[in-house]
Amino acid sequence: MKYLFVLVAGMCLLLTKQGRCQDTLRANTAWNAQWIGVNILFDKGTTYGVYYFRKSIDVAGKPSKFIIHVSADNRYKLYVNGKLASVGPTRGDFYNWNYNTVDIAKYLKAGKNSIAAVVWNEADLRPEYQSSLRSAFIVQGNTAAEEVINTNGSWKCVQDKAFDAVWGYFVAINGQKVDMNKTITDWHTAAFDDSKWPTAASLFAGQPKGFTDGFGYMLVPSPLPAMEMTYQPITEVRQVAGMDVPNPIPKKVLPLTIPANKKVMILLDQTYETNAYVTLKFSQGQGAGLSVGYAESLFDYIPTKGMRKSNRNDVAGKDFRGLTDTITSNGKAGQAFTTFNFRTYRYLRLYVQTKNSPLVIDSLYGTFTGYPFKQPSVFSSDNTEIQKILDIGWRTARLNAFETYTDCPYYEQLQYIGDTRIQALVTYFNSADDRLPRYALNLMDHSRLPEGVTLSRYPSHTTQIISTFSLWYIGMLHDYWMYRSDADFVKNKLTGCRAIMEFFAKYQQPDGSLKNTPYWTFVDWVGGTGWRDGAAPKGSDGSSAIVDLQLLWAYQWAAAMEAKIGSVQYAALYAGKATKLQQTIQSKYWDSGKKLFADTKEKNTFSQHANALALLTNMVADEDMPAFGKRLLNTPGLTQCTIYFKYYLHQALVKAGLGDDYLNWLDVWRNNINMGLTTWAETSDLNNTRSDCHAWGCSPNIEFFRSVLGIDSDAAGFKKVKIEPHLGTLTNASGEIPHPNGKILVAYVLKDSKWKIGIDLPQNTSGTFVWKGKTYPLKAGENIFVI
């Protein structure tokens, strides 16, 4: 038994180094803790509420470790002796309700210790990603000694009725409203006296998934680490109105005293978009009202121009509209407000309306939060624009990576499959940590309905089905199979892939073409003839070339995975269906005059989308690819891909042999930079885009490594590497990316009409190097070429 423990511990250490170890402590042992809350006779826990929980424990001496497991509905912040120790729980669903495991030893001291938590429930106004049964909180000690902290009747609980929600159309979150005259202050500190607080009510037992009938919450260990928390000052004041300030306005105007009976506006600029918990500290000003608004950008004059945006750096003559928190001052010194959830912003607008006494704004700052990605990838070249694009892309990717990937941090924070496929690939090329992609794949698998199709986004407490996104899920699983060495994980997902393929089989005509595919068949946010709400044109027979091509690609992915790690029978089935569908697509959609594929059988609309997918699914012969790629780029009248679908367009053009032109295809990204954006916008129309931060535009953070430097997987598990650079006009470029066995380094330098090329592969890894059509073998370690 001793040796088994050492073996398991060693395996866990190895997986930790790979970024995939999941702490399963207490996952297979019964819990003794209770879910607790306010007595249900006074509060059923289903309406908006903010609740404080406290307990004191005695510790004989400062422990070396003290491990606890904690969760809540909706969310919690846990404090030990006044120090923030944990925020959570990790987003999930009722069938997989996460608990976070925390070692609080560093916060404990010998003697009496205070454990406190705030739990908030946004009820009907909760984020779309948030499932909820009722307000509740649970803590379970890991061992018998640590069970002294268990939630039960020894805890106290009180509701803070000073809080309410500030509603607005934000699928992600709403603002907060708090009256400091009514709130309970210092409740989380060790010195706070909770003797008059009522005892917490035990609601029901808490148990790991599988230990009971599943009532309430099926508790599972969070598969993710704690989110990053980093102090982030707010750097620049752009406008002040309502009081006199020096001219020009100093960049740092705080602390600032607002005189009595004044209404003052201060516009602050972070100078780049961020996600942060915002803290406002202030003093005095009895009865004064304060509001903090958050915006990605300012708008042109809304009464006449609507929600139109122009250069994001401009503030003169602009309108502010955004999520808002409001606070009423109690007149005391040292008041503080911190948001429960993080806020997304570049601009903050602080409004203060004082009454009969002045108010002092002591400080206003953020605490950046996000998934704690590290970025071992490096790209160096003699082109400075490339690094700017990579930096903006990495910021965009990070702002859309929290406890799940998100489509946008400001408006929705939902994990859409179409977006997430690109985000996961950004992760593979820029980070060795694959826990978030794995969790995303698990969640998408959990979302699958009995008829086989997945939800378009998950977690989500309401239903939305984009049937085409289920096909991208198969692509995302194939990506993981190719770029990460974890075949067993993928194999366990093949049953779900088969269910998806069976769902689509119900809507296939005898020739394999799909007819009237149900639900929303979203492809890209484009207009044009036949496009509706992002769904591609359909012909009179109910079929669409783009949807058929996406199904074809899914058959090809599924057949490849089944052949290696699944069922040879399914592999043969999917390969046969793919062959039949290829023949149908060729006969139904090919236009011999334009030498392109049409969107429908009527052949009256054409798009880059259909023809990019045709290239990617091997519908074009190798010898025809270069000319086909040029037609794809230059034929007038084609519906153009937006920033999202350019990921597939560029992949197709590289496959067609045009990759040396990659830098010429980045005008959408250049337009973002020229318009003052610090993250990539949702659509290519920068004046009318809703979101200024959408990670599906981060594909250059893939392609500068995969296409330009040429680094790609050439076998499942990245066991073989293919290096085929497309340097274009670059004469000095190098870089490295993480690999399951270590890292891959490449360097290209042109000197005296000769290329000196260095390629370094990790141990136990081989591959090929392709240069101007000629192939060279690669071995593990250093490979040098002079060509």
Long-range contacts (C-beta under 8 A, 24 or more apart in sequence): 18-432, 18-434, 18-740, 19-431, 19-432, 19-433, 19-434, 19-435, 20-434, 20-435, 20-438, 20-486, 22-221, 22-223, 22-435, 23-101, 23-221, 23-222, 24-221, 25-67, 25-69, 25-101, 25-142, 25-221, 26-69, 26-101, 26-140, 26-142, 26-208, 26-221, 27-208, 27-209, 27-220, 27-221, 28-208, 29-208, 30-207, 30-208, 30-211, 31-140, 31-205, 31-206, 31-207, 31-208, 31-211, 31-219, 32-140, 32-147, 32-150, 33-138, 33-139, 33-140, 33-141, 33-147, 33-150, 33-151, 33-152, 33-205, 33-206, 34-138, 34-150, 34-151, 34-152, 34-202, 34-203, 34-204, 34-205, 34-206, 35-136, 35-137, 35-138, 35-151, 35-202, 35-203, 35-204, 35-205, 35-206, 35-216, 35-217, 36-136, 36-137, 36-138, 36-151, 36-152, 36-155, 36-157, 36-200, 36-201, 36-202, 36-203, 37-134, 37-135, 37-136, 37-137, 37-157, 37-200, 37-201, 37-203, 38-135, 38-157, 38-158, 38-159, 38-198, 38-200, 38-201, 39-198, 39-201, 40-201, 40-203, 43-135, 43-159, 44-134, 45-121, 45-134, 45-135, 45-136, 45-203, 46-121, 46-123, 46-134, 46-135, 47-121, 47-123, 48-121, 48-122, 48-123, 48-124, 48-125, 48-163, 48-164, 48-165, 49-120, 49-121, 49-123, 49-135, 49-159, 49-163, 50-118, 50-119, 50-120, 50-121, 50-159, 50-160, 50-162, 50-163, 50-340, 51-118, 51-119, 51-120, 51-121, 51-135, 51-137, 51-157, 51-158, 51-159, 51-160, 52-116, 52-117, 52-118, 52-157, 52-158, 52-159, 52-160, 52-184, 52-187, 52-188, 53-116, 53-117, 53-118, 53-119, 53-137, 53-151, 53-155, 53-156, 53-157, 53-200, 54-114, 54-115, 54-116, 54-117, 54-155, 54-156, 54-157, 54-187, 54-192, 54-194, 54-197, 55-114, 55-115, 55-116, 55-149, 55-154, 55-155, 55-156, 56-112, 56-113, 56-114, 56-115, 57-112, 57-113, 57-115, 57-148, 57-149, 58-111, 58-112, 58-113, 59-108, 59-109, 59-110, 59-111, 59-113, 60-110, 61-110, 62-105, 62-108, 62-109, 62-110, 63-105, 63-108, 64-105, 65-103, 65-105, 66-103, 66-104, 66-105, 66-108, 66-146, 67-101, 67-102, 67-103, 67-104, 67-141, 67-142, 67-143, 67-146, 68-101, 68-102, 68-104, 68-139, 68-140, 68-141, 68-142, 68-146, 68-149, 69-99, 69-100, 69-101, 69-102, 69-139, 69-140, 69-141, 69-142, 69-221, 70-99, 70-100, 70-102, 70-117, 70-138, 70-139, 70-140, 71-97, 71-98, 71-99, 71-100, 71-137, 71-138, 71-206, 71-217, 71-219, 72-117, 72-119, 72-136, 72-137, 72-138, 73-119, 73-121, 73-132, 73-133, 73-134, 73-135, 73-136, 73-137, 73-217, 74-119, 74-120, 74-121, 74-122, 74-126, 74-130, 74-132, 74-135, 75-119, 75-120, 75-130, 75-340, 75-341, 76-117, 76-118, 76-119, 76-137, 77-117, 77-118, 77-340, 78-102, 78-115, 78-116, 78-117, 78-139, 79-114, 79-115, 79-116, 79-117, 79-188, 80-104, 80-107, 80-108, 80-113, 80-114, 80-115, 80-116, 81-107, 81-108, 81-109, 81-113, 81-114, 81-190, 82-114, 82-188, 82-189, 82-190, 83-107, 84-229, 86-226, 87-226, 87-227, 87-229, 88-222, 88-403, 89-222, 90-222, 90-223, 90-224, 90-403, 91-129, 91-130, 91-402, 91-403, 91-404, 91-459, 92-131, 92-220, 92-443, 92-459, 93-131, 93-443, 93-446, 93-458, 93-459, 94-131, 94-133, 94-217, 94-218, 95-209, 95-214, 95-218, 95-446, 96-209, 96-218, 96-220, 96-442, 96-446, 97-217, 97-218, 97-219, 97-220, 98-219, 98-220, 98-221, 98-222, 98-223, 99-138, 99-140, 99-219, 99-220, 99-221, 99-222, 100-222, 100-226, 101-142, 101-221, 101-222, 102-226, 112-190, 113-190, 114-188, 114-189, 114-190, 114-192, 115-139, 115-149, 116-187, 116-188, 116-189, 116-192, 118-187, 118-188, 118-340, 120-163, 120-340, 122-165, 122-173, 122-174, 125-165, 125-167, 125-174, 126-461, 127-171, 127-172, 127-173, 127-341, 127-413, 128-171, 128-172, 128-412, 128-413, 128-414, 128-460, 128-461, 128-462, 129-172, 129-404, 129-413, 129-414, 129-415, 129-459, 129-460, 129-461, 130-459, 130-461, 131-459, 131-461, 132-461, 133-216, 133-217, 134-203, 136-203, 138-206, 140-206, 151-200, 151-206, 152-200, 152-202, 153-199, 153-200, 153-202, 155-199, 155-200, 156-194, 156-197, 156-198, 156-199, 156-200, 157-197, 157-198, 157-199, 157-200, 157-201, 158-184, 158-197, 158-198, 160-184, 160-187, 166-323, 166-324, 166-325, 166-326, 168-323, 168-324, 170-323, 170-410, 170-411, 171-411, 171-412, 171-413, 171-414, 172-409, 172-410, 172-411, 172-412, 172-413, 173-323, 173-341, 173-413, 174-323, 175-323, 175-324, 175-325, 175-326, 176-325, 176-326, 176-339, 176-340, 177-325, 177-326, 177-327, 178-325, 178-326, 178-327, 178-328, 178-337, 179-327, 179-328, 180-327, 180-328, 180-329, 180-330, 180-332, 180-335, 180-337, 181-328, 181-330, 185-335, 223-435, 223-438, 223-439, 223-442, 224-371, 224-403, 224-435, 224-436, 224-439, 225-372, 225-435, 226-372, 227-369, 227-370, 227-371, 227-372, 227-402, 227-403, 228-368, 228-369, 228-370, 228-371, 228-372, 229-277, 229-367, 229-368, 229-369, 230-367, 230-368, 230-369, 231-365, 231-366, 231-367, 231-368, 232-270, 232-274, 232-276, 232-365, 232-366, 232-367, 232-368, 233-365, 233-366, 234-268, 234-270, 234-348, 234-364, 234-365, 234-366, 235-269, 235-270, 235-271, 236-268, 236-269, 236-270, 236-271, 237-266, 237-267, 237-268, 237-269, 238-267, 238-268, 238-269, 238-315, 238-347, 239-265, 239-266, 239-267, 239-315, 240-264, 240-265, 240-266, 240-267, 241-265, 254-361, 254-362, 254-363, 254-364, 255-360, 255-361, 255-362, 255-363, 256-360, 256-361, 257-358, 257-359, 257-360, 257-361, 258-285, 258-288, 258-352, 258-354, 258-358, 258-359, 258-360, 258-361, 259-354, 259-358, 260-354, 260-355, 260-356, 260-357, 260-358, 261-354, 261-355, 261-356, 262-352, 262-353, 262-354, 263-351, 263-352, 263-353, 263-354, 264-351, 264-352, 264-353, 264-354, 265-349, 265-350, 265-351, 266-349, 266-350, 266-352, 266-361, 267-315, 267-320, 267-347, 267-348, 267-349, 267-350, 268-347, 268-348, 268-349, 268-350, 268-364, 269-315, 269-346, 269-347, 270-345, 270-346, 270-347, 270-348, 270-366, 271-346, 271-678, 272-346, 272-395, 272-678, 272-679, 273-344, 273-345, 273-346, 273-395, 273-399, 273-678, 273-679, 273-692, 273-693, 274-344, 274-345, 274-346, 274-366, 274-368, 274-399, 275-342, 275-343, 275-344, 275-368, 275-369, 275-370, 275-399, 275-402, 275-409, 276-342, 276-343, 276-345, 276-366, 276-367, 276-368, 276-369, 277-338, 277-339, 277-341, 277-342, 277-343, 277-366, 277-367, 277-369, 278-325, 278-338, 278-339, 278-343, 278-345, 278-348, 278-364, 278-365, 278-366, 279-336, 279-337, 279-338, 279-339, 279-363, 279-364, 279-365, 279-366, 279-367, 280-327, 280-336, 280-337, 280-338, 280-350, 280-361, 280-363, 280-364, 281-334, 281-335, 281-336, 281-337, 281-361, 281-362, 281-363, 281-364, 282-329, 282-335, 282-336, 282-359, 282-360, 282-361, 282-362, 283-332, 283-333, 283-334, 283-335, 283-359, 283-360, 283-362, 284-329, 284-331, 284-332, 284-333, 284-357, 284-358, 284-359, 284-360, 285-329, 285-331, 285-352, 285-354, 285-355, 285-357, 285-358, 285-359, 285-360, 286-329, 286-330, 286-331, 286-355, 286-356, 286-357, 287-328, 287-329, 287-331, 287-355, 287-356, 288-328, 288-329, 288-352, 288-353, 288-354, 288-355, 288-357, 288-359, 289-326, 289-327, 289-328, 289-329, 289-351, 289-352, 289-353, 290-326, 290-327, 290-328, 290-329, 290-350, 290-351, 290-352, 290-353, 290-359, 291-324, 291-325, 291-326, 291-327, 291-349, 291-350, 291-351, 292-324, 292-325, 292-327, 292-348, 292-349, 292-350, 292-364, 293-320, 293-322, 293-323, 293-324, 293-348, 293-349, 293-350, 293-351, 294-322, 294-323, 294-324, 294-343, 294-344, 294-345, 294-347, 294-348, 295-320, 295-321, 295-322, 295-323, 295-345, 295-346, 295-347, 295-348, 295-349, 296-322, 296-344, 296-345, 296-346, 296-347, 296-410, 296-691, 296-692, 296-693, 297-346, 297-347, 297-677, 297-692, 298-347, 307-688, 307-690, 308-687, 308-688, 309-686, 309-687, 309-688, 309-689, 309-692, 310-675, 310-687, 311-675, 311-676, 312-346, 312-675, 312-676, 312-677, 312-678, 312-692, 313-676, 314-676, 315-347, 320-347, 320-349, 322-347, 322-349, 323-410, 329-359, 331-357, 342-369, 342-402, 342-409, 344-399, 344-409, 344-410, 344-693, 345-410, 346-678, 346-692, 369-402, 370-398, 370-399, 370-401, 370-402, 371-398, 371-401, 371-402, 371-403, 371-436, 373-398, 373-401, 373-427, 373-430, 373-431, 373-433, 374-431, 374-432, 374-433, 375-430, 375-431, 376-430, 376-431, 376-432, 376-736, 376-737, 376-738, 376-743, 377-429, 377-430, 377-431, 377-705, 377-735, 377-736, 377-737, 377-738, 378-734, 378-735, 378-736, 379-704, 379-705, 379-709, 379-733, 379-734, 379-735, 380-733, 380-734, 380-735, 381-730, 381-732, 381-733, 381-734, 382-730, 382-731, 382-732, 382-733, 383-663, 383-730, 385-670, 386-663, 386-704, 388-673, 389-666, 389-669, 389-673, 389-700, 389-704, 390-700, 390-701, 390-704, 392-669, 392-672, 392-673, 392-677, 392-678, 392-679, 392-680, 393-426, 393-680, 393-697, 393-698, 393-700, 393-701, 394-430, 394-698, 394-701, 395-678, 395-679, 396-679, 396-680, 396-693, 396-694, 396-695, 396-697, 396-698, 397-423, 397-426, 397-427, 397-430, 397-695, 397-698, 397-701, 399-679, 399-693, 399-695, 400-693, 400-694, 400-695, 401-427, 401-436, 401-695, 404-436, 404-439, 404-440, 404-443, 404-459, 405-436, 405-440, 405-695, 406-695, 407-457, 407-691, 407-694, 407-695, 407-696, 408-682, 408-691, 408-693, 408-694, 409-693, 410-691, 410-692, 410-693, 411-690, 411-691, 412-691, 414-457, 414-460, 415-440, 415-443, 415-444, 415-457, 415-458, 415-459, 416-456, 416-457, 416-466, 416-469, 417-444, 417-454, 417-456, 417-457, 417-466, 417-469, 417-470, 417-472, 417-473, 417-476, 418-456, 418-466, 418-468, 418-469, 418-472, 418-522, 418-644, 418-696, 419-644, 419-694, 419-695, 419-696, 420-444, 420-476, 421-472, 421-473, 421-475, 421-476, 421-479, 422-644, 422-647, 422-695, 422-696, 422-698, 422-699, 422-702, 423-695, 423-696, 423-698, 424-476, 424-479, 424-480, 425-479, 425-483, 425-702, 426-695, 426-698, 426-699, 426-701, 426-702, 428-479, 428-483, 428-484, 428-738, 429-701, 429-702, 429-705, 429-706, 429-711, 429-737, 430-701, 430-737, 430-738, 431-738, 432-738, 434-480, 434-484, 434-486, 437-476, 437-480, 437-484, 438-480, 438-486, 438-489, 440-476, 441-473, 441-476, 441-477, 441-480, 441-489, 441-493, 444-473, 444-476, 445-493, 445-496, 448-496, 448-499, 448-500, 451-503, 452-499, 452-500, 452-501, 452-502, 452-503, 453-500, 453-503, 453-519, 454-496, 454-500, 456-520, 456-522, 464-520, 465-519, 465-520, 466-519, 466-520, 466-521, 466-522, 467-503, 467-504, 467-517, 467-518, 467-519, 467-520, 467-521, 468-517, 468-521, 468-522, 468-523, 468-547, 468-550, 469-522, 470-500, 470-503, 470-504, 471-500, 471-504, 471-550, 471-551, 471-553, 471-554, 472-550, 473-500, 474-500, 474-501, 474-554, 474-557, 474-558, 475-553, 475-554, 475-557, 477-557, 477-561, 478-557, 478-558, 478-560, 478-561, 481-561, 481-565, 481-716, 481-717, 482-713, 482-715, 482-716, 482-717, 482-718, 483-713, 483-718, 484-717, 484-718, 484-740, 485-717, 485-718, 485-719, 485-740, 485-741, 486-717, 487-564, 487-565, 487-716, 487-717, 490-561, 490-565, 491-565, 491-566, 494-558, 494-561, 494-562, 494-565, 494-566, 494-567, 494-570, 497-558, 497-561, 498-558, 498-570, 500-554, 501-554, 501-555, 501-558, 501-574, 504-551, 504-554, 509-541, 509-543, 511-580, 511-584, 511-588, 512-548, 512-577, 512-580, 512-581, 512-584, 513-541, 513-543, 513-548, 513-581, 513-584, 513-585, 513-588, 514-542, 514-543, 514-544, 514-547, 514-548, 514-551, 515-541, 515-542, 515-543, 516-542, 517-544, 517-547, 521-547, 523-547, 523-609, 523-645, 524-609, 524-641, 524-642, 524-644, 524-645, 525-642, 525-644, 525-682, 525-683, 526-607, 526-609, 526-639, 526-640, 526-641, 526-642, 526-645, 528-605, 528-607, 528-639, 529-604, 529-605, 529-639, 530-599, 530-600, 530-605, 531-639, 536-599, 536-607, 536-609, 536-610, 537-599, 537-600, 537-605, 538-600, 539-600, 539-601, 539-602, 540-600, 540-601, 540-602, 541-601, 543-588, 543-600, 543-601, 544-599, 544-600, 545-585, 545-588, 545-589, 545-597, 545-598, 545-599, 545-600, 545-610, 546-599, 546-607, 546-609, 546-610, 546-613, 548-581, 548-584, 548-585, 548-589, 549-585, 549-597, 549-610, 549-613, 549-614, 549-617, 549-619, 550-613, 551-581, 552-578, 552-581, 552-582, 552-585, 552-617, 552-619, 553-613, 553-616, 553-617, 555-581, 556-617, 556-618, 564-716, 565-716, 582-617, 582-618, 582-619, 585-614, 585-619, 586-619, 594-631, 594-635, 595-627, 595-628, 595-631, 596-628, 596-631, 596-632, 596-635, 596-638, 599-639, 605-639, 606-635, 606-637, 606-638, 606-639, 607-638, 607-639, 608-632, 608-638, 608-639, 608-640, 608-641, 608-645, 608-649, 609-639, 609-641, 609-645, 609-648, 609-649, 611-638, 611-652, 612-641, 612-645, 612-648, 612-649, 612-651, 612-652, 612-653, 613-648, 613-652, 615-652, 615-653, 615-655, 615-656, 616-648, 616-651, 616-652, 616-655, 620-656, 625-655, 625-656, 625-657, 626-656, 626-657, 626-658, 628-656, 629-653, 629-656, 629-657, 629-658, 630-658, 632-656, 633-658, 642-668, 642-683, 642-684, 643-668, 643-669, 643-680, 643-681, 643-682, 643-683, 643-684, 643-694, 643-696, 643-697, 644-682, 644-683, 644-694, 644-696, 644-697, 646-699, 647-696, 647-699, 647-702, 650-699, 650-703, 650-707, 651-703, 651-707, 654-703, 654-707, 654-726, 659-707, 659-708, 659-726, 660-726, 660-727, 660-728, 661-728, 662-703, 662-707, 662-708, 662-726, 662-728, 663-708, 663-728, 663-729, 664-728, 666-700, 668-697, 669-697, 669-700, 672-697, 704-735, 705-735, 705-737, 708-733, 709-733, 709-734, 709-735, 709-746, 709-748, 710-746, 710-770, 711-735, 711-737, 711-744, 711-746, 714-767, 714-768, 718-765, 719-765, 720-765, 720-766, 720-767, 720-768, 721-761, 721-765, 721-766, 721-767, 721-768, 721-778, 722-767, 722-768, 722-770, 723-759, 723-767, 723-768, 723-769, 723-770, 723-778, 724-769, 724-770, 724-771, 725-771, 739-765, 741-765, 754-786, 754-787, 755-785, 755-786, 755-787, 756-784, 756-785, 756-786, 757-784, 757-785, 757-786, 757-787, 758-782, 758-783, 758-784, 758-785, 759-783, 759-785
